[in-house]
Amino acid sequence: MRFLAIAALATALLACKKGDDAPKGQPPATVTTQVVQPVRWSDELAALGTANARESVTVTASVSQTVASVEFDSGQFVRKGQPLVTLVQGQQAAGVAEAQAALRNAEQLYERNRKLADQQLISRADLETQRTSLEAARARVATQRATVADRVIRAPFDGVLGLRLVSAGSLVTPGTAITTLDDVSQIKLDFTVPEASLGQLANGQRIAARSDAWPGQVFEGEIATIDSRIDPVSRAVKVRALVPNPDGKLRPGMLLDVGVERAARDALAIPELALQQSGAEASVYLVEGDKVRQVPVKIGERHPGQVEIVSGLKPGDRIVVEGTVKLRDGSRIKDVGAKPAAAAGAKPAAER
């Protein structure tokens, strides 16, 4: 009797196990679905860029001389032609005075000889010789004045000065750095993009730049120049964009995240929730009647909450959006409510 009871219990347990393994006995999984439809898709080509000033120069002296006075402060905004440093010019100033005295003497001699030539008391050849002497005297004055001008170092354009590197009494020589000057009213933003993306670039195309120094702020500009050459090592092309910088927040040398706005296009997009990711492989559950089939897909760009499907689906396909965790290939489903179709593309770069 005991043997028969044990055998009956084993048979019952085996029957229960077989029932558990039988997929036909499982109830359909409750899911929500969505029909895949084309949408207008707008995205950005991402890159890293370096900010450069519109104009930039290291201010230096053109002669060797001692600094007489410094007429600027570090970080000061200056106008074109504004004096920055004056060098000692005693000898040069004396040279100007000497040249001017010689010029006055030459002018007097020429005027006297002109009157004599009008009275035919001297030859015209003598008058021309005196005219030549007068012009030479004028040239010497201009030369001496130029040497004085070389002793006054002026701003070559409007901009913001950097740190002051000299003081009164310092000896400067040609090439000695005095300060830096940057015109940052507009920033030249240089970045590189892969060779394969060259066809997606054009002059005048809008870009959006972001800096960690100013979280949440977008600096808009446009592409001004695309380099005529591709780097044979990196297989990338250099691009320059111009970004207005009226408040001076962007500074030369800054690293910026750059997004190049690409033209809107038609694309298939699905909710990220519907995507099944396993390593580099991606798939979705395609609805076929009351069952699902797991199909591989190739994904493209991503937006918050959405992902572009490059291949694997076609318009009109119905996919599972919610409830995928309970599914496997061939599972039966019960659709409790269809999700609305994907929103019509992503917002433009400036609005995101």
C-alpha positions as CSV (number, residue, x, y, z in Angstrom):
1,M,0.0,0.0,0.0
2,R,2.8,2.4,0.9
3,F,4.5,1.7,-2.4
4,L,1.3,2.4,-4.4
5,A,0.8,5.7,-2.5
6,I,4.4,6.9,-3.3
7,A,4.0,6.0,-7.0
8,A,0.7,7.9,-7.2
9,L,2.3,10.9,-5.6
10,A,5.2,10.9,-8.0
11,T,2.8,10.5,-11.0
12,A,0.9,13.6,-9.8
13,L,4.0,15.7,-9.3
14,L,5.2,14.7,-12.8
15,A,1.9,15.7,-14.3
16,C,2.0,19.0,-12.6
17,K,5.6,19.7,-13.9
18,K,4.6,18.8,-17.4
19,G,1.6,21.2,-17.1
20,D,4.0,24.0,-16.0
21,D,6.3,23.4,-19.0
22,A,3.5,23.5,-21.5
23,P,3.3,27.0,-23.0
24,K,-0.3,26.3,-24.2
25,G,-1.4,26.3,-20.6
26,Q,-0.1,29.9,-19.9
27,P,-2.5,32.8,-20.1
28,P,-1.8,35.5,-22.6
29,A,0.5,38.3,-21.5
30,T,-1.2,41.7,-21.0
31,V,0.6,44.4,-23.1
32,T,0.0,47.7,-24.8
33,T,1.0,48.1,-28.4
34,Q,1.7,50.9,-31.0
35,V,1.6,51.1,-34.8
36,V,4.9,52.3,-36.2
37,Q,4.5,55.4,-38.4
38,P,6.9,57.8,-40.1
39,V,7.6,61.0,-38.2
40,R,9.6,64.3,-38.9
41,W,12.9,63.7,-37.2
42,S,15.4,66.5,-36.5
43,D,18.7,65.9,-34.7
44,E,22.2,67.3,-34.3
45,L,25.6,66.2,-35.4
46,A,27.7,66.3,-32.2
47,A,31.3,67.5,-31.9
48,L,33.7,69.2,-29.5
49,G,35.0,72.6,-30.4
50,T,37.6,75.2,-29.2
51,A,36.7,78.9,-28.9
52,N,39.0,81.4,-30.4
53,A,38.9,85.2,-30.4
54,R,37.7,87.0,-33.5
55,E,41.0,88.8,-33.5
56,S,43.9,88.0,-31.1
57,V,47.4,89.4,-30.7
58,T,50.3,89.4,-28.3
59,V,51.3,93.1,-27.9
60,T,55.1,93.5,-28.2
61,A,57.6,96.3,-28.8
62,S,59.3,96.9,-32.2
63,V,62.4,98.5,-30.7
64,S,64.7,98.0,-27.7
65,Q,64.0,100.7,-25.1
66,T,63.1,101.3,-21.5
67,V,59.4,101.6,-20.5
68,A,58.6,105.2,-19.5
69,S,54.9,104.6,-18.5
70,V,52.3,101.9,-18.7
71,E,48.9,103.3,-19.5
72,F,46.5,100.3,-19.1
73,D,45.3,97.9,-16.5
74,S,44.9,94.1,-16.8
75,G,41.5,93.1,-18.2
76,Q,40.7,96.6,-19.5
77,F,38.7,97.2,-22.6
78,V,40.5,99.4,-25.1
79,R,39.8,101.1,-28.4
80,K,41.8,100.9,-31.6
81,G,44.7,103.3,-31.4
82,Q,44.6,103.8,-27.7
83,P,48.1,104.2,-26.1
84,L,49.1,101.2,-24.0
85,V,52.9,101.8,-23.3
86,T,55.2,104.7,-23.8
87,L,58.9,104.1,-24.1
88,V,61.7,106.5,-23.3
89,Q,62.1,108.8,-26.3
90,G,64.4,111.6,-25.3
91,Q,66.9,111.0,-28.0
92,Q,64.3,110.5,-30.6
93,A,62.4,113.7,-29.6
94,A,65.7,115.7,-29.9
95,G,66.1,114.2,-33.4
96,V,62.7,115.5,-34.3
97,A,63.5,119.0,-33.1
98,E,66.8,118.9,-35.1
99,A,65.1,117.7,-38.3
100,Q,62.4,120.4,-37.9
101,A,65.0,123.1,-37.6
102,A,66.8,121.9,-40.7
103,L,63.4,121.8,-42.5
104,R,62.7,125.5,-41.6
105,N,66.2,126.5,-42.9
106,A,65.6,124.6,-46.1
107,E,62.2,126.3,-46.6
108,Q,63.7,129.7,-46.1
109,L,66.5,129.0,-48.6
110,Y,64.1,127.7,-51.2
111,E,61.8,130.7,-50.8
112,R,64.8,133.1,-51.3
113,N,66.0,131.2,-54.3
114,R,62.6,131.1,-55.9
115,K,62.4,134.9,-55.8
116,L,65.9,135.2,-57.3
117,A,64.9,132.7,-60.0
118,D,61.8,134.8,-60.8
119,Q,64.1,137.8,-61.3
120,Q,66.4,135.5,-63.4
121,L,69.3,136.1,-61.0
122,I,69.9,132.4,-60.5
123,S,69.3,129.5,-62.9
124,R,66.4,127.2,-62.8
125,A,68.8,124.3,-62.2
126,D,69.9,125.9,-58.9
127,L,66.3,126.3,-57.8
128,E,65.5,122.6,-58.5
129,T,68.6,121.7,-56.5
130,Q,67.2,123.7,-53.6
131,R,63.8,122.1,-54.1
132,T,65.4,118.6,-53.7
133,S,67.1,119.7,-50.5
134,L,63.8,120.9,-49.2
135,E,62.1,117.5,-49.9
136,A,65.0,115.7,-48.2
137,A,64.5,117.8,-45.1
138,R,60.8,117.0,-45.0
139,A,61.6,113.3,-45.3
140,R,64.1,113.5,-42.4
141,V,61.4,115.1,-40.2
142,A,58.9,112.3,-41.1
143,T,61.6,109.7,-40.3
144,Q,62.3,111.2,-36.9
145,R,58.6,111.4,-36.1
146,A,58.3,107.7,-37.0
147,T,61.0,106.8,-34.5
148,V,59.0,108.7,-31.8
149,A,55.8,106.9,-32.8
150,D,57.6,103.6,-32.5
151,R,58.1,104.5,-28.8
152,V,54.3,104.6,-28.2
153,I,52.7,101.2,-28.4
154,R,49.0,101.4,-29.3
155,A,46.1,98.9,-29.5
156,P,45.7,97.6,-33.0
157,F,42.0,97.0,-32.6
158,D,39.1,97.2,-30.1
159,G,39.3,94.4,-27.5
160,V,40.0,93.2,-24.0
161,L,43.5,93.2,-22.6
162,G,45.1,90.3,-20.8
163,L,47.5,90.4,-17.9
164,R,50.0,93.3,-17.7
165,L,53.5,91.8,-18.1
166,V,55.8,94.9,-17.8
167,S,56.2,97.9,-15.5
168,A,57.7,101.3,-15.8
169,G,61.5,101.0,-16.0
170,S,61.4,97.6,-17.7
171,L,63.7,97.1,-20.7
172,V,61.8,95.7,-23.6
173,T,63.2,94.4,-26.9
174,P,61.5,93.3,-30.1
175,G,59.4,90.3,-29.3
176,T,59.0,91.1,-25.5
177,A,55.4,90.3,-24.5
178,I,53.7,93.3,-22.9
179,T,50.2,91.9,-22.8
180,T,47.6,90.2,-24.9
181,L,44.6,91.7,-26.7
182,D,41.5,89.8,-27.8
183,D,38.4,90.9,-29.7
184,V,35.8,88.6,-28.1
185,S,32.7,90.3,-29.5
186,Q,32.5,87.3,-31.8
187,I,33.9,83.9,-31.2
188,K,35.5,81.7,-33.9
189,L,34.5,78.2,-32.9
190,D,36.7,75.5,-34.5
191,F,35.6,71.8,-34.4
192,T,36.1,68.7,-36.5
193,V,33.5,66.2,-37.8
194,P,34.1,62.8,-39.5
195,E,34.7,62.7,-43.2
196,A,31.4,60.6,-43.6
197,S,29.4,63.6,-42.3
198,L,30.9,66.1,-44.8
199,G,27.8,66.0,-47.0
200,Q,25.6,67.1,-44.1
201,L,27.5,70.4,-43.7
202,A,27.0,73.7,-45.4
203,N,28.0,77.3,-44.9
204,G,25.3,79.2,-43.0
205,Q,24.1,76.1,-41.2
206,R,23.0,76.7,-37.6
207,I,25.0,75.4,-34.7
208,A,24.3,75.3,-30.9
209,A,27.2,75.4,-28.5
210,R,27.2,74.6,-24.8
211,S,29.8,75.2,-22.1
212,D,30.2,73.6,-18.6
213,A,31.0,77.1,-17.3
214,W,27.4,78.2,-18.2
215,P,25.1,75.2,-17.5
216,G,21.8,75.2,-19.4
217,Q,22.8,78.1,-21.7
218,V,22.9,77.7,-25.4
219,F,25.2,79.9,-27.6
220,E,23.9,79.9,-31.2
221,G,25.9,80.6,-34.3
222,E,26.4,79.4,-37.9
223,I,29.0,77.7,-39.9
224,A,31.3,80.2,-41.7
225,T,34.0,78.0,-43.3
226,I,34.5,74.3,-44.0
227,D,38.2,73.4,-44.5
228,S,39.2,72.5,-48.1
229,R,41.2,69.5,-46.9
230,I,40.5,66.3,-45.0
231,D,43.0,65.3,-42.4
232,P,44.5,62.1,-43.8
233,V,45.3,60.7,-40.3
234,S,42.0,61.4,-38.5
235,R,39.8,61.4,-41.6
236,A,38.1,64.4,-40.3
237,V,37.4,67.9,-41.6
238,K,37.8,71.1,-39.7
239,V,34.9,73.4,-39.5
240,R,34.7,77.0,-38.3
241,A,31.6,78.6,-36.9
242,L,31.0,82.2,-35.8
243,V,29.2,82.7,-32.5
244,P,28.1,86.2,-31.3
245,N,29.4,86.9,-27.8
246,P,28.1,90.3,-26.8
247,D,28.2,89.7,-23.1
248,G,31.7,88.2,-23.2
249,K,30.8,84.9,-21.5
250,L,32.8,82.8,-24.0
251,R,36.5,83.2,-23.8
252,P,39.3,82.0,-26.1
253,G,40.5,78.5,-25.3
254,M,37.1,77.3,-23.9
255,L,36.1,73.7,-24.7
256,L,32.5,73.6,-26.0
257,D,30.0,70.9,-26.9
258,V,28.8,71.7,-30.5
259,G,25.6,70.5,-32.1
260,V,25.2,71.1,-35.8
261,E,21.5,71.1,-36.7
262,R,20.7,68.8,-39.5
263,A,17.7,69.2,-41.8
264,A,14.5,67.4,-40.7
265,R,13.8,64.1,-42.4
266,D,11.2,61.4,-42.4
267,A,12.1,58.5,-40.0
268,L,10.6,55.6,-38.1
269,A,10.8,56.3,-34.4
270,I,9.6,54.1,-31.5
271,P,9.5,54.6,-27.7
272,E,12.7,53.5,-26.0
273,L,10.6,51.4,-23.7
274,A,9.8,49.1,-26.6
275,L,13.4,48.5,-27.5
276,Q,15.1,45.3,-26.2
277,Q,18.9,45.8,-25.9
278,S,21.3,42.9,-25.5
279,G,24.9,44.2,-25.8
280,A,25.2,45.6,-29.3
281,E,22.1,43.8,-30.5
282,A,18.6,45.5,-30.5
283,S,15.2,44.0,-31.1
284,V,11.5,44.6,-30.7
285,Y,8.4,42.4,-30.3
286,L,6.4,42.5,-33.5
287,V,2.7,41.7,-33.1
288,E,1.3,39.0,-35.4
289,G,-2.3,38.2,-34.6
290,D,-2.5,37.3,-30.9
291,K,1.2,36.4,-30.8
292,V,4.5,38.2,-30.9
293,R,7.7,37.6,-32.8
294,Q,11.0,39.0,-31.7
295,V,12.7,40.8,-34.6
296,P,16.2,42.4,-34.7
297,V,16.3,46.1,-35.6
298,K,19.1,48.6,-36.4
299,I,18.9,51.8,-34.5
300,G,20.0,55.3,-35.4
301,E,19.8,58.5,-33.4
302,R,18.2,58.9,-30.0
303,H,16.1,61.6,-28.5
304,P,14.7,61.6,-24.9
305,G,12.2,58.8,-24.8
306,Q,12.5,57.9,-28.5
307,V,14.9,56.0,-30.8
308,E,15.1,56.0,-34.5
309,I,14.8,52.7,-36.3
310,V,16.9,52.5,-39.4
311,S,16.0,48.9,-40.5
312,G,13.9,45.9,-39.3
313,L,10.5,47.6,-39.2
314,K,8.2,49.2,-41.8
315,P,5.4,51.7,-41.5
316,G,2.2,50.0,-40.3
317,D,3.9,47.3,-38.2
318,R,2.5,47.0,-34.7
319,I,4.9,46.5,-31.8
320,V,4.7,45.9,-28.1
321,V,5.5,49.0,-26.0
322,E,4.7,48.0,-22.4
323,G,4.8,44.5,-20.9
324,T,7.8,43.3,-22.9
325,V,9.5,41.9,-19.7
326,K,6.9,39.1,-19.7
327,L,7.4,38.1,-23.4
328,R,9.5,35.7,-25.4
329,D,9.4,34.8,-29.0
330,G,6.0,33.2,-29.8
331,S,4.2,34.4,-26.7
332,R,0.5,35.0,-26.8
333,I,-0.6,38.5,-25.9
334,K,-3.7,40.4,-24.9
335,D,-3.6,44.1,-26.0
336,V,-5.3,46.2,-23.3
337,G,-4.8,49.5,-25.0
338,A,-2.9,50.9,-28.0
339,K,-0.3,53.6,-27.4
340,P,-0.5,56.7,-29.6
341,A,1.9,56.9,-32.5
342,A,5.3,58.5,-31.9
343,A,5.3,62.3,-31.7
344,A,6.2,64.1,-34.9
345,G,10.0,64.3,-34.6
346,A,12.2,65.9,-32.2
347,K,12.3,69.6,-31.4
348,P,14.9,71.8,-33.1
349,A,18.3,72.0,-31.4
350,A,17.7,75.5,-30.1
351,E,14.5,74.4,-28.3
352,R,15.9,71.4,-26.6
